[in-house]
Amino acid sequence: MPAAARKTVVVIGAGPGLGMSVAHRFGREGYAVALISRTEARHAGYVAALAESGIEAASFAADVRDRDRLVSALGAITDRFGAIDVLYYGPGASDLNTPPRPITETTAGDAREAMDFLYPAIDAVGAVLPGMIERGESGLLFAGGLSAVMPMPALGSLALSAAALRTYALTLNVALAGEGVYAGNLIIGGLVERGDIHRLVTSQPERFGDVGSRSLDPDVIADAAWDLYAKRDRPEATFSAFQ
């Protein structure tokens, strides 16, 4: 497809679960896919899997908390593919083996550390939004936790950052109305199948118990992400394994 006709989705937080499901879902709609995650260790496999489905893809290594590298990666994507049409922001936890302190023990330092996953979202939007508004189209999608809308004391500072990310997404949705740029939010409550956290939890039943059916299908969530973007009739969708 000619570069001028092809659209591009950037998946920030590319992983084997939801990130790759979003990549495949938009790829099926004809989008080229740019993957961003902390390290390139698994990138070759991701790109190959997308290529097997006929999806053009490239990968870029950047820790979202390193602003310069994140902005540089977005610039490299623009150089490679042209305009960025959709930005999906869904990085996972950086340390899967260290649970958060409960809210009654949360410190200001914990909160600042948790907010390190909000600030890159703002940096990424700042890098791509002017072009989106100028073209009068495109979209921003964010993925956060159920603790943004449901009190979950055990998640401590993570609940604070989830709520902040949701508020950012919903406020952008209102601010961009009429600009042709959609902003939407995915609220995710539960283990996402095929993801790193799901793999960790299911590999240690003695520690976490049997999750059984308390998990979510990333392909279903990715379908909802596309639906939000394509229809633009609501600002968010919620998925919960606790109901």
C-alpha angles and dihedrals in degrees: 000000000000113000091239091058099039120089125211134216122197116210111201109194098031110192138149093268126044097353094060092041089056090047092052093044095054091038089060087058090058099265123143110230129226114191124204125186138144098269136018094226094111099026097098091057093048093050091046092051091052092046090054086059091050094255121140109227144164133185134222128190117224136139104228090221089064099078096192094052092045094051090043091053091051089050091051090051090053090050091050102041107014121231120020107232102179129023117196115192116195114132116169132224115299096217113038094181098055112076118206121256113255117262093259089060098037114127130204087252090056090052093050091050092049091050089060085088093054098052095058089055088058091046092051093048090048090055097051108025100079091058092045092052091046091054092044095228144066135082150244123218127187132190122205142153134282089244086079089076105016124057107246106170095184091066093061113176092009088070089057094052092044090055092047093051091049092050090050092051095046093046090051088051090059096039093052097046107127093018094092091243118114124207119192140169135217117207110203123191114178143024114313111223118244090017126123095251091049090051092050094049096045091048091059108047090156089063103034104023127227109320090194110169093350094109138094131232109238091206090060091050091047090052088054091050090055091045092052091050097043099044100032090195098126136025101230149009127214130214121185133174089191098072 
